[in-house]
Amino acid sequence: MELLPAPFPSLLSRHHQFPPQPHSKPRHGRLKEPIMAFAQAPPLPLPLQEARSSSHSPRHRTRPPFQEPRTHPPPGPYLRSEPRIVSETKLITTHSCAERLDDARKVFDGMRRRDLLAWSAMIGAYAIRGMYSEVIQLTVRMVGEGVIPDRFLITRVLQACAYAEDLELGVALHSMAIRRGFMGRVRDVPVGNSVLAMYVKCGELGHARMLFEKMEQRDLGTWNSMIFGCCRFGEWEEARRLLDHMRCEGTKPGVVTWNTLISSYARSGDLDVAMELLEQMEESGVDPDVVTWTSLVSGFVHSDRGDEALQCFIRMRLAGVEPNGMTIASAISACASLKLLSQGMELHCHAIKVGSVNNVLSGNSLVDMYGKCGEIVAARRIFNEIPEKDIFSWNSMVAGYAQAGYCGKAYELFCKMENDGVRRNVITWNIMISGYIRNGDDERAFELFQMMESYRVKRDTASWNILIAGSVHNGHFDRALRIFRQMQSLLVRPDYITILSIIPAFANLFAVWKVREIHACIFHHNLEMDGKIANALINAYSKSGDLAGACAVFDRHSSRNIISWNCIILTYLLHGFPNEALDRFCQMKQKGVLPDHTTLTAVIKAYGLKGNISEGKEIFLNMTREYNITPNLDHYAAMVHLLGRSGRLQEAYELIDEMPLIPNSAVWEAFLTAATVHGNVRLAYLAVRELSLIQPRDPRIQRLLSDLQNLDGKFVDMPDMMVPNKGRELDEVDSCSVEIKNKVYLFSRGDNFVLEHTIAELKLMMIQMGLSVPNNGNGTLDVEEETEEVTGIHCEKLAIAFAVSNSPHFRSIRIIKTVRMCSHCHNFAKLVSEKYGRQILIKDPNCLHKFEGGKCSCEDYW
């Protein structure tokens, strides 16, 4: 006997599942005495006696109820009645084979006498139809009437105990099998396998393991049962050890063996191991069947790896294996996740061809696919054609409307569900909440969230996650944190999606304490080991100005991938430590991790920060040969930054002119920075001119063109869609924010509402540092922010003066600025950091400036 691996429950339609069976205790009633007598039955001395047992003895007889029938039947009426028993047993079998189970039961119940063959015929009829509760009831009744099963019937009853998870009766059958000598011999292996499978299905892996070790005779079914048990309880390494052990003992794994392991690993999400087992399966000469491929396709879909799911589906078709309805439904789900409409339509046609399109599983997948691809009309047509809609059908259609922005239609269907007798579950409510908050209707989303429990639908973690992610998406970061704290106060355990949703909201200079608070929550719930969370934490600590925190998370992170290494390399670059970034790059290569596009972009920038032009060029020129990576626009922008930082403006321009790709805004922004820092008005104008063609409606570019026209003294031919705006009516307001004692204060350029003592302190600080008159600082060309004579004191100076006088000396001054700092303000911040011994962090759109001891991490290039 081979155990088939359990299918994916989420992909199994209801009519394919066995009906749930109640547990043994409430079903058996007063079974203690029959079961005890059953287990204590005497051993059978002769092999002939297990072929057939007579019916129970007449009441006036004193023979014990479990005594075996005589070898020779007694004379008299017994002989005359035996042909009737045989004929009635044959009639039971005939009715059963003709699918007339009720007629078979009527014949069985009307029999005056029932021997073992009659009981076996009736019990077998129920067993082959999966009616395991009837099998168990008849078995208990049979024992009560004094008929004891043979080794063939006991195997069937044990199978029923396994599927019904009736451990009590299964243990009694095991005991009886031992006493009657049904264990240990070669022909008794099926009985041993049935007992083993019963223990596994009933959750008693320890008992199964003890039995397995004692079994002297094992066949393929024995190994399959034990491997299935290990996989069921997550003992993956033990299951693979058993696979190796069975091969060493000369038992060749069959397709069920491989499917058990592959499907279990696929369900657990460890798909790399599942694919490795697939390769071993093919190498051993066993051809994967439709179960194998369906397990892999479904596993990749459930792990959000839709492209690999489709690759497996294609491999299956090339191998000549015809997909079943579940395979097609899984492949359609992969197309839905990737929004591949044409491929989904092809699968739709194939589903029609094989006749599975009306299957509820395929129908649900098609509704989901068309909905996610924006084909709402097609989705609704498929939805209407599903003959027996389930909750998944309704949820898919509601989600399709909500994702397309038709929240009114979605809510209409949402209300109709109850009228059609389909009870809305938590997923239905979550879909509606997500739809409203995604379309900007936060009020309606929160209203539905509050209504859930009044409709006796308990909120789950996903419900809270939707509100948190939606608040972050809509820019309400503080509200997201309040929801997160309320979630914790109600003892709702956050998952990794919760953390990944909220961390990006606090990846800024003001949120370092909030990042630490979330990190403590992650540590408390043992979520830090998740790779995505660790990477998000590194990024959040980095952007909040906490280099030490980012490094600590990286160093504790055991399962680092290329994203982890990229995060820490970019962290060092952001904080102005190119040497440490390159050291991490060398460590990454020593660990055998291959760099990707992001890594090489960061490495070129690091060489630019160090001024090592030749090393940066070497990486750029050899990246295709050494790493099989073709340079893209990010690499060219990094090279322009590398050349421009060292003053090689002409070489940088030639690189842009000769590049095989059309330069984007990042390339020209890098060139503009180089021209601005080195005071080359002509090349700066050239860069801004190109940027104006790429971003014609950007007000910042509009202002730069006007400023450069004034500096160059020439007329600037602007695109038609641009109009000079000297009235300062720009969409972007130049301002900065500073955090003091967990409060954020906003300062705008030329702000008239500033405390007089702050302005006085600022003027005193500037006089003491010799900066009473604005100057060009380090001689750079300032074209981003207008001079203070025109607009008044720049806001970052006010913020710095306010922070120096209102915050403790040991606290860092943290400022976020909406436009690029001018050179005069940059020089002012350096002098303040030196004179007052303060660390100042200012984040502008170009750079994170960390001022300390009179120096800036950007080395005056930003």
C-alpha positions in Angstrom: 0.0 0.0 0.0 1.4 3.5 -0.9 0.2 6.6 0.8 -0.8 9.4 -1.6 0.4 12.9 -0.5 -2.3 15.2 0.6 -3.2 17.8 -2.0 -3.1 21.5 -1.4 -6.2 22.2 0.6 -6.7 25.6 -0.9 -6.7 24.2 -4.4 -9.0 21.2 -3.8 -12.6 21.8 -4.7 -15.1 20.6 -2.1 -16.7 17.8 -4.1 -13.2 16.2 -4.3 -12.8 16.1 -0.5 -14.0 13.2 1.7 -16.8 14.2 4.0 -15.5 15.0 7.5 -15.9 12.2 10.0 -16.7 12.7 13.7 -14.2 11.4 16.3 -14.5 8.0 17.8 -15.7 8.6 21.3 -19.1 10.2 20.6 -19.6 7.7 17.7 -18.9 4.4 19.5 -21.1 4.8 22.5 -20.5 1.9 24.9 -17.7 0.2 23.1 -15.3 -0.4 26.0 -16.3 -4.0 26.6 -16.4 -5.1 22.9 -13.0 -3.4 22.2 -11.4 -5.0 25.3 -12.8 -8.4 24.3 -11.7 -7.7 20.7 -8.1 -7.0 21.8 -8.0 -10.1 24.1 -9.2 -12.5 21.5 -7.2 -15.8 21.5 -4.7 -16.4 18.8 -5.9 -18.4 15.8 -4.1 -21.8 15.7 -4.9 -22.8 12.1 -4.5 -20.8 8.9 -7.7 -22.2 7.5 -9.8 -20.6 10.3 -9.0 -17.0 9.1 -10.8 -17.6 5.8 -14.2 -17.4 7.2 -16.0 -17.1 10.6 -19.5 -18.2 11.4 -22.1 -15.9 12.7 -22.7 -15.5 16.4 -23.9 -18.5 18.4 -27.5 -18.9 19.5 -28.3 -17.3 22.8 -28.8 -20.6 24.7 -25.2 -21.7 23.9 -22.5 -21.2 26.5 -19.6 -21.0 24.1 -17.6 -17.7 24.7 -18.6 -15.0 22.2 -15.1 -14.8 20.6 -14.4 -18.5 20.2 -13.5 -19.4 16.7 -16.0 -21.5 14.6 -15.4 -25.2 14.3 -13.5 -26.5 11.4 -16.3 -28.9 10.4 -19.8 -27.5 10.5 -22.3 -29.3 12.7 -25.0 -31.4 11.0 -28.6 -30.4 10.9 -30.2 -27.1 10.0 -26.9 -25.3 9.8 -26.0 -27.1 6.6 -29.3 -26.3 5.0 -28.9 -22.6 5.8 -25.3 -22.2 4.4 -26.3 -21.9 0.7 -28.6 -19.0 1.6 -25.7 -17.1 3.4 -23.6 -17.6 0.2 -26.3 -16.4 -2.1 -27.1 -13.4 0.1 -23.4 -12.4 0.3 -23.2 -12.6 -3.5 -26.3 -10.4 -3.8 -24.7 -7.8 -1.5 -21.6 -7.8 -3.8 -23.8 -7.5 -6.9 -25.8 -4.6 -5.5 -22.6 -2.9 -4.4 -20.9 -3.2 -7.8 -24.0 -1.8 -9.4 -23.9 1.3 -7.2 -27.0 0.2 -5.3 -25.6 0.6 -1.8 -29.0 1.0 -0.1 -30.3 -2.3 -1.6 -27.1 -4.0 -0.5 -27.6 -2.8 3.0 -31.2 -4.0 3.0 -30.1 -7.5 2.0 -27.4 -7.4 4.7 -29.7 -6.2 7.5 -32.3 -8.9 6.5 -29.8 -11.8 6.8 -30.6 -14.3 9.6 -27.0 -15.3 9.8 -23.8 -13.3 8.8 -20.4 -14.9 8.5 -17.1 -13.1 7.9 -17.6 -13.0 4.1 -20.9 -11.2 4.5 -19.4 -8.7 6.9 -16.4 -8.2 4.6 -18.7 -7.6 1.6 -20.7 -5.0 3.3 -17.8 -3.3 5.0 -15.8 -3.3 1.8 -18.7 -1.6 -0.1 -18.5 1.3 2.4 -14.7 1.4 2.4 -14.2 1.8 -1.3 -16.6 4.7 -1.3 -14.8 6.5 1.6 -17.7 6.1 4.0 -15.4 5.5 6.9 -17.8 6.2 9.7 -20.0 3.3 8.4 -17.0 1.1 8.2 -16.2 1.7 11.8 -19.8 1.3 13.0 -20.2 -2.0 11.2 -16.8 -3.3 12.5 -17.8 -2.6 16.1 -21.2 -4.3 15.5 -19.4 -7.3 13.9 -17.2 -7.7 16.9 -20.1 -7.4 19.2 -21.7 -10.3 17.4 -18.6 -12.5 17.8 -17.1 -12.3 14.3 -13.4 -11.5 14.2 -11.9 -10.0 11.0 -9.1 -11.7 9.1 -5.9 -10.1 7.9 -7.6 -8.8 4.7 -10.6 -7.1 6.5 -8.5 -5.7 9.3 -6.4 -3.9 6.7 -9.5 -2.1 5.4 -10.7 -1.2 8.8 -7.3 0.2 9.8 -7.5 2.3 6.7 -10.8 3.7 7.8 -9.4 4.4 11.3 -6.6 6.3 9.6 -8.8 8.5 7.6 -11.3 9.0 10.4 -8.4 9.5 12.9 -10.0 6.9 15.2 -7.0 6.1 17.4 -8.9 4.2 20.0 -10.2 1.5 17.6 -6.9 1.5 15.7 -4.9 0.6 18.8 -7.4 -2.2 19.6 -7.0 -3.5 16.0 -3.2 -3.3 16.4 -3.3 -5.3 19.6 -5.6 -8.0 18.0 -3.3 -8.2 14.9 -0.3 -8.9 17.2 -2.2 -11.6 19.2 -3.5 -13.3 16.2 -0.1 -13.5 14.4 -0.9 -11.0 11.6 2.4 -9.1 12.0 6.0 -10.1 11.2 5.7 -12.4 8.2 6.2 -11.4 4.6 2.5 -11.8 3.7 1.6 -9.7 6.8 3.4 -6.6 5.5 0.1 -5.0 4.3 -1.3 -5.3 7.9 1.8 -3.7 9.3 1.7 -0.9 6.8 -2.0 -0.2 7.6 -1.1 0.0 11.3 1.8 2.3 10.5 -0.4 4.5 8.3 -3.1 4.6 11.1 -0.6 5.9 13.6 0.7 8.5 11.2 -2.7 9.8 10.2 -3.8 9.9 13.9 -0.8 12.1 14.7 1.1 9.5 16.7 4.5 9.8 14.9 6.4 8.4 17.9 4.3 5.2 17.9 4.7 5.0 14.1 8.5 5.3 14.4 8.6 2.6 17.1 6.6 0.2 14.9 8.7 1.0 11.9 11.9 0.2 13.7 10.5 -3.2 14.9 9.2 -4.2 11.4 11.5 -6.9 10.0 9.8 -6.9 6.6 9.3 -3.6 4.8 8.1 -2.8 1.3 7.7 0.4 -0.6 4.4 1.2 1.2 6.2 0.9 4.6 8.8 3.5 3.6 6.2 5.8 2.0 4.1 5.8 5.2 7.0 6.7 7.3 8.3 9.4 4.9 4.8 10.8 4.7 4.6 11.0 8.5 7.9 12.8 8.8 6.9 15.3 6.1 3.5 15.8 7.8 5.2 16.8 11.1 7.8 19.0 9.4 10.8 16.7 10.0 12.2 17.3 6.5 15.7 16.2 7.2 14.5 12.9 8.7 12.3 12.3 5.6 15.3 12.8 3.3 17.4 10.5 5.5 14.7 7.8 5.2 14.8 8.3 1.4 18.6 7.6 1.4 18.2 4.7 3.8 15.5 3.0 1.7 17.7 3.3 -1.4 20.6 1.8 0.5 18.4 -1.2 1.6 17.6 -1.8 -2.1 14.0 -0.4 -2.2 13.6 1.9 -5.2 11.5 5.0 -4.4 8.4 5.1 -6.5 6.5 8.0 -7.9 4.4 8.3 -4.8 7.6 8.5 -2.6 9.0 11.3 -4.7 5.6 13.1 -4.8 5.3 12.9 -1.0 8.6 14.7 -0.5 8.2 17.2 -3.4 4.7 18.2 -2.5 5.6 18.5 1.2 8.6 20.8 0.5 6.5 22.8 -2.0 3.7 23.3 0.5 6.3 24.5 3.1 7.7 27.0 0.7 11.1 25.4 0.4 10.8 25.2 -3.4 14.6 25.1 -4.1 14.8 21.8 -2.3 11.6 20.6 -4.1 13.2 21.3 -7.5 16.4 19.6 -6.4 14.3 16.5 -5.5 12.7 16.7 -8.9 16.1 16.5 -10.6 16.9 13.5 -8.4 13.6 11.9 -9.3 14.3 12.2 -13.0 17.9 11.0 -12.6 16.7 7.9 -10.8 14.5 7.0 -13.9 11.2 7.9 -12.4 9.1 10.1 -14.6 7.2 12.9 -12.9 3.5 12.6 -13.2 0.7 15.2 -13.1 0.8 15.2 -9.3 4.5 16.1 -9.2 4.1 19.0 -11.6 0.9 20.2 -10.0 2.6 20.3 -6.6 5.4 22.4 -7.9 3.2 24.8 -9.9 0.9 25.3 -6.9 3.9 25.7 -4.6 5.4 28.4 -6.7 2.1 30.2 -7.0 1.6 30.2 -3.2 5.1 31.5 -2.7 4.4 34.5 -5.1 6.9 33.1 -7.7 4.5 33.1 -10.6 7.2 33.2 -13.3 8.8 29.9 -12.0 5.3 28.4 -11.8 4.7 29.0 -15.5 8.2 27.6 -16.3 7.2 24.4 -14.5 3.9 24.3 -16.3 5.8 24.6 -19.7 8.3 21.9 -18.6 5.3 19.6 -17.8 3.8 20.1 -21.2 7.1 19.5 -23.0 7.4 16.3 -21.1 4.1 15.1 -22.5 2.2 15.2 -19.2 -1.4 16.4 -19.6 -2.4 18.9 -16.9 -5.5 18.4 -14.8 -8.0 21.0 -13.6 -5.9 21.9 -10.5 -2.8 22.4 -12.6 -4.6 24.7 -15.1 -6.1 26.6 -12.2 -2.7 27.1 -10.6 -1.1 28.2 -13.8 -4.0 30.7 -14.4 -3.3 32.0 -10.8 0.3 32.5 -11.8 -0.8 34.6 -14.8 -3.0 36.6 -12.5 -0.2 37.4 -10.1 2.0 38.5 -13.1 -0.9 40.2 -14.9 -0.1 38.2 -18.1 -3.4 38.5 -19.9 -2.5 36.8 -23.2 -1.0 33.7 -21.4 -4.1 33.6 -19.2 -6.4 33.7 -22.1 -4.4 30.8 -23.7 -4.9 28.8 -20.5 -8.6 29.7 -20.6 -8.9 28.2 -24.0 -7.1 25.0 -22.8 -9.5 24.8 -19.9 -12.4 24.9 -22.3 -10.7 22.2 -24.4 -10.3 19.8 -21.5 -13.7 20.6 -20.0 -12.5 22.1 -16.7 -13.7 25.6 -17.3 -17.0 25.0 -15.4 -15.1 23.6 -12.5 -15.4 26.1 -9.6 -11.6 26.0 -9.0 -10.8 27.0 -12.6 -13.6 29.5 -12.7 -12.3 31.2 -9.6 -8.8 31.4 -11.0 -10.1 32.9 -14.3 -12.2 35.5 -12.4 -9.1 36.4 -10.4 -6.9 36.6 -13.5 -9.3 38.7 -15.6 -9.9 41.0 -12.6 -6.3 41.6 -11.9 -5.6 42.3 -15.5 -8.3 44.9 -15.6 -10.8 42.9 -17.8 -13.7 43.4 -15.5 -16.4 42.6 -18.1 -14.7 39.2 -18.9 -14.3 38.5 -15.2 -18.0 39.1 -14.5 -19.0 36.9 -17.5 -16.9 34.0 -16.1 -18.3 34.7 -12.6 -21.9 34.5 -13.9 -21.2 31.2 -15.7 -19.8 29.4 -12.5 -22.7 27.0 -11.7 -22.0 26.6 -8.0 -20.3 29.7 -6.7 -18.4 29.4 -3.4 -17.0 32.1 -1.2 -13.8 32.2 -3.3 -15.8 33.0 -6.4 -17.5 36.0 -4.7 -14.3 37.3 -3.1 -12.5 37.2 -6.5 -15.2 39.2 -8.2 -15.4 41.7 -5.4 -11.6 42.1 -5.4 -11.7 42.6 -9.2 -14.1 45.5 -8.9 -12.2 47.0 -5.9 -8.8 46.8 -7.6 -10.2 48.4 -10.7 -11.5 51.3 -8.7 -15.2 50.4 -9.0 -15.8 50.4 -5.2 -19.5 51.1 -5.7 -19.9 47.9 -7.8 -17.8 46.0 -5.4 -19.9 47.1 -2.4 -23.1 46.2 -4.4 -21.8 42.6 -4.8 -20.6 42.7 -1.2 -24.2 43.3 -0.1 -25.7 40.8 -2.5 -23.6 37.9 -1.1 -25.7 37.6 2.1 -29.0 37.6 0.0 -27.6 34.7 -2.1 -26.9 32.7 1.0 -23.1 33.1 1.0 -21.8 34.3 4.3 -19.1 37.0 4.0 -15.8 36.0 5.7 -12.9 38.1 7.0 -11.3 38.0 3.5 -14.4 39.6 2.0 -14.3 42.4 4.5 -10.6 42.9 4.0 -11.0 43.2 0.3 -13.6 45.9 0.7 -11.5 47.8 3.2 -8.4 47.6 1.0 -10.4 48.8 -2.0 -11.7 51.9 -0.3 -8.4 52.8 1.3 -6.5 52.2 -1.9 -8.9 54.6 -3.7 -8.4 57.3 -1.1 -11.7 56.8 0.8 -10.1 56.3 4.2 -13.3 57.3 6.1 -15.3 54.5 4.5 -12.5 52.0 5.0 -12.3 52.7 8.7 -16.1 52.6 9.0 -16.1 49.0 7.5 -13.3 48.1 9.8 -15.3 49.2 12.8 -18.4 47.3 11.5 -16.7 43.9 11.2 -17.2 42.6 14.7 -20.9 43.8 14.8 -21.4 41.3 11.9 -19.7 38.6 14.0 -16.6 38.7 11.8 -13.4 38.7 13.8 -10.6 40.9 12.5 -7.4 39.1 11.7 -3.8 40.4 11.4 -4.4 41.1 7.7 -7.3 43.5 8.6 -4.8 45.6 10.6 -2.1 45.3 8.0 -4.4 46.8 5.4 -5.1 49.9 7.5 -1.4 50.3 8.3 -0.2 49.8 4.7 -3.0 52.1 3.4 -2.2 54.8 5.8 1.5 54.7 4.8 0.6 54.7 1.1 -1.6 57.8 1.6 1.2 59.6 3.6 -0.4 59.3 7.1 2.7 57.9 8.8 1.7 58.9 12.4 -1.7 57.4 12.0 -0.1 54.2 10.8 2.0 54.1 14.0 -1.1 54.7 16.1 -2.9 51.8 14.4 0.2 49.6 15.0 0.2 50.5 18.7 -3.5 49.9 19.0 -3.0 46.5 17.4 -0.4 45.6 20.0 -2.6 46.8 22.9 -5.3 44.4 21.7 -2.8 41.6 21.7 -3.0 41.0 18.0 0.3 39.5 17.0 1.9 41.3 14.1 3.4 39.3 11.2 6.2 40.1 8.8 3.7 41.9 6.5 2.8 44.2 9.3 6.4 45.1 9.9 7.3 45.4 6.2 4.2 47.7 5.8 5.1 50.1 8.7 9.0 50.2 8.5 9.1 52.4 5.3 7.1 55.1 7.0 9.9 55.7 9.5 12.9 55.6 7.1 13.8 59.3 7.8 15.9 61.3 10.1 13.1 62.0 12.6 12.1 58.4 13.2 15.2 56.8 14.7 13.4 56.1 18.0 10.3 54.8 16.2 12.5 52.4 14.2 14.0 51.2 17.5 10.5 50.7 18.9 9.5 48.6 15.9 12.8 46.7 16.2 12.0 45.8 19.8 8.5 44.6 18.7 10.2 42.5 16.0 12.6 41.0 18.5 9.8 40.3 20.9 7.8 38.3 18.3 10.9 36.5 16.9 10.5 38.1 13.4 14.0 39.4 13.0 15.3 36.3 11.3 13.1 36.9 8.3 15.4 38.2 5.5 13.0 40.8 4.2 12.5 42.3 7.6 16.2 42.4 8.3 16.9 44.2 5.0 14.1 46.7 5.7 15.5 47.4 9.2 19.0 48.0 7.7 17.5 50.5 5.3 15.4 52.2 8.0 18.3 52.6 10.4 20.4 53.9 7.6 18.0 56.6 6.5 17.2 57.6 10.1 20.9 58.4 10.5 21.8 55.4 12.7 24.8 53.8 11.0 25.6 51.7 14.1 22.1 50.3 14.2 22.1 49.3 10.5 25.5 47.5 11.0 24.3 45.7 14.1 21.2 44.3 12.2 23.4 43.2 9.3 26.0 41.5 11.5 23.3 39.5 13.3 21.5 38.6 10.1 22.6 35.0 9.4 20.8 34.3 6.1 22.1 37.3 4.1 21.3 37.5 0.4 22.4 39.9 -2.3 19.8 42.5 -1.1 21.3 42.4 2.4 24.8 43.1 1.0 23.4 45.9 -1.2 21.7 47.5 1.8 24.8 47.6 3.9 27.0 48.8 1.0 24.5 51.6 0.2 24.3 52.5 3.9 28.1 53.1 4.1 27.9 55.2 0.9 25.0 57.3 2.3 27.0 58.1 5.4 30.1 58.9 3.5 32.3 55.8 4.2 33.5 54.6 0.8 36.3 52.5 2.2 34.0 50.5 4.4 31.6 50.0 1.5 34.3 48.5 -0.7 35.4 46.3 2.2 31.9 44.9 2.4 32.0 44.3 -1.4 35.1 42.2 -1.0 33.5 40.3 1.9 30.5 39.6 -0.2 32.6 38.1 -3.0 34.5 36.0 -0.5 31.2 34.6 0.7 30.4 33.5 -2.9 27.6 36.0 -3.4 27.6 37.4 -7.0 27.0 41.1 -7.4 24.0 42.5 -9.3 23.3 45.8 -11.1 22.7 47.6 -7.8 26.0 46.4 -6.3 28.1 47.5 -9.2 26.4 50.9 -9.3 27.3 51.4 -5.6 30.9 50.2 -6.1 31.5 52.7 -8.9 30.1 55.5 -6.7 32.3 54.3 -3.8 35.4 54.6 -6.1 34.1 58.1 -7.1 33.9 59.1 -3.4 37.5 57.9 -2.9 38.7 59.6 -6.1 40.0 56.3 -7.6 39.1 56.9 -11.2 41.0 54.0 -12.7 39.5 51.4 -10.4 36.0 52.7 -11.1 36.6 52.6 -14.8 37.9 49.1 -14.6 34.7 47.9 -12.9 32.6 49.6 -15.5 34.5 48.3 -18.5 34.8 44.7 -17.3 31.4 44.2 -15.7 30.0 42.4 -18.8 33.0 40.0 -19.0 33.4 39.3 -15.3 29.9 39.4 -14.0 27.8 39.0 -17.2 26.0 42.3 -16.4 25.4 44.8 -19.2 25.8 48.5 -18.2 22.5 50.3 -17.8 21.6 53.9 -17.1 22.3 53.7 -13.4 25.9 52.6 -14.2 26.4 55.4 -16.6 25.0 57.9 -14.1 27.5 56.5 -11.5 30.3 56.9 -14.1 29.3 60.5 -14.7 29.4 61.0 -10.9 32.8 59.4 -10.8 34.3 61.6 -13.5 32.5 64.7 -12.6 33.6 64.6 -8.9 37.2 64.6 -10.0 36.6 67.6 -12.4 36.8 65.6 -15.6 33.7 67.3 -17.1 34.7 67.0 -20.7 35.3 63.3 -20.3 32.0 62.9 -18.6 30.2 64.7 -21.4 31.9 62.5 -24.0 30.8 59.4 -22.1 27.2 60.7 -22.2 27.5 61.6 -25.9 28.8 58.1 -26.8 26.6 55.9 -24.6 24.4 53.4 -26.5 21.4 54.3 -24.3 19.3 57.5 -24.3 20.4 59.4 -21.2 17.7 59.8 -18.5 17.3 62.4 -15.8 19.6 60.6 -13.4 22.5 60.9 -15.9 21.9 64.6 -16.5 21.4 65.3 -12.8 24.8 63.8 -12.1 26.3 65.9 -14.9 24.5 69.0 -13.6 25.9 68.4 -10.1 29.4 68.2 -11.5 29.1 71.4 -13.5 27.5 73.2 -10.6 30.2 72.2 -8.1 33.0 73.1 -10.5 31.3 76.4 -11.5 31.0 75.6 -15.2 27.9 77.7 -16.3 28.0 76.5 -19.9 27.8 72.8 -19.1 25.3 73.4 -16.3 23.1 75.1 -18.8 23.5 72.2 -21.2 22.5 69.7 -18.5 19.5 71.8 -17.4 18.4 72.2 -21.1 18.4 68.4 -21.5 16.5 68.0 -18.2 13.9 70.5 -19.3 13.2 68.2 -22.3 12.8 65.2 -20.1 10.8 66.9 -17.3 9.2 69.9 -18.9 6.8 70.6 -16.1 9.2 70.3 -13.2 9.2 73.8 -11.5 12.7 73.2 -10.2 14.1 72.8 -13.7 12.1 75.9 -14.7 13.8 77.9 -12.0 17.2 76.6 -12.9 16.8 77.7 -16.5 15.9 81.2 -15.4 18.8 81.4 -13.0 21.3 80.1 -15.6 20.0 82.6 -18.1 20.7 85.4 -15.7 24.2 84.0 -14.9 25.1 83.4 -18.6 23.5 86.6 -19.8 22.0 84.8 -22.8 18.4 84.2 -23.9 17.2 80.7 -23.1 14.9 79.1 -25.7 12.5 77.2 -23.5 10.1 74.4 -24.7 6.6 75.7 -25.6 5.0 73.9 -22.7 7.2 75.9 -20.3 6.5 79.4 -19.2 9.0 81.5 -17.2 7.8 81.8 -13.6 9.6 84.6 -11.9 6.7 85.1 -9.5 7.9 82.3 -7.3 4.5 80.5 -7.6 6.1 77.0 -7.5 4.4 73.8 -6.5 7.3 73.1 -4.2 7.7 75.2 -1.1 11.3 75.6 0.2 11.2 74.6 3.8 12.8 72.5 6.4 11.8 70.6 9.6 13.8 70.1 12.7 13.1 67.6 15.6 13.5 68.9 19.1 12.6 66.7 22.1 10.3 64.4 20.0 8.5 67.4 18.4 8.9 68.6 14.8 9.1 72.3 14.1 8.7 73.6 10.5 10.6 76.6 9.1 9.9 78.1 5.7 12.2 80.4 3.7 11.5 84.0 4.5 9.2 82.9 7.3 7.9 86.0 9.1 6.6 84.0 12.0 9.9 83.3 13.7 10.8 84.0 17.3 12.8 87.2 17.6 15.3 85.7 20.0 16.0 82.9 17.5 16.9 85.4 14.8 19.0 87.3 17.3 20.9 84.1 18.3 21.4 83.3 14.6 22.9 86.7 13.9 25.2 86.4 16.9 26.4 83.0 15.8 27.1 84.2 12.3 29.0 87.3 13.6 31.1 85.1 15.9 32.0 82.8 13.0 32.6 85.6 10.6 29.6 84.9 8.3 27.6 88.1 8.7 27.6 88.5 4.9 26.6 85.6 2.7 29.3 84.3 0.4 29.9 81.5 -2.0 31.6 79.4 0.7 33.8 77.0 -1.3 33.4 78.8 -4.6 30.7 76.6 -6.1 28.0 77.7 -8.4 24.7 78.0 -6.6 21.7 77.7 -8.9 19.3 75.7 -6.8 18.3 78.1 -4.1 18.0 81.9 -4.5 20.2 84.1 -2.4 19.2 85.3 1.0 19.1 88.9 -0.2 16.1 88.0 -2.3 14.1 85.6 -0.1 15.4 86.3 3.4 17.3 84.0 5.7 17.5 80.4 4.5 15.3 78.1 6.7 18.1 75.6 7.6 20.0 78.4 9.4 17.0 79.2 11.5 16.4 75.6 12.2 20.1 75.1 13.3 20.0 78.2 15.5 16.7 77.1 17.1 18.1 73.5 17.7 21.4 74.7 19.2 19.6 76.8 21.8 16.7 74.4 22.6 18.2 70.9 22.6 20.7 69.1 24.8 24.3 69.2 23.8 24.6 65.5 23.4 21.7 65.2 21.0 22.2 65.2 17.3 20.4 68.0 15.3 18.2 66.4 12.7 16.9 68.5 9.8 15.0 67.6 6.6 15.1 70.1 3.8 12.9 70.1 0.7 15.5 71.7 -1.7 19.3 71.4 -2.2 21.4 73.2 0.3 23.3 76.3 -0.9 27.0 76.4 -0.4 26.7 79.3 2.2 24.4 77.3 4.4 26.6 74.2 4.0 29.6 76.2 5.2 27.6 77.6 8.1 26.6 74.1 9.2 30.2 72.9 9.1 31.3 75.9 11.3 28.5 75.4 13.8 29.4 71.7 14.2 33.0 72.6 14.9 32.5 75.6 17.2 29.6 74.2 19.2 30.7 70.5 19.1 27.3 69.4 17.7 26.6 66.6 15.2 24.2 68.0 12.6 22.3 65.7 10.1 20.6 67.5 7.2 18.8 65.5 4.5 18.2 67.3 1.2 17.0 65.8 -2.1 20.6 65.2 -3.2 22.4 63.9 -0.2 22.5 63.1 3.5 24.9 65.6 5.1 26.4 64.5 8.3 28.3 67.5 9.8 30.8 66.8 12.6 34.0 68.5 13.7 33.8 71.1 10.9 33.5 68.5 8.1 30.7 67.0 6.1 30.3 63.4 5.0 29.6 64.6 1.4 33.1 66.2 1.3 31.5 69.3 -0.2 30.2 67.5 -3.3 26.4 67.2 -3.5 
